[in-house]
């Protein structure tokens, strides 16, 4: 009997502790829990919907909008000057960096502490070493 009462009290306490996480919705549209985006102060001016739309279009044309998304930061205005590099130049720079092994690995956190270096082994040598280690029992298992 005591165990049932203790278990009920524990569940009730856990519910009370978890309730604030759900109160007020605390989940942003992007799915990040606890992040509440800054809200611009409401203007007391009587701007019409069309006037606000025109201001937005003008800000877009002048590159004055704040960056949005995970890389966007409140208070940071997007660059006002357009790029002077062509698409072909960017692609050429990327291919040159890829050929000289200067690209950081992809993925979240993969570039932390990354220093590009050229491997001294060929792909075949690495594969042969992995097969040897698997056959010798040095690896716990898996595909090679």
Secondary structure, 3 states (H helix, E strand, C coil): CHHHHHHHHHHHHHHHHHHHHHHHHCECCCCCECCCCCCCCCCCCCCCHHHHHHHHHHHHHCCCCECCCCCCCCCCECCCCCCCCCHHHHHHHHHHHHHCCCCCCCCCCCCCCCCCCCCCCCHHHHHHHHHHHHHHCCCCCCCC
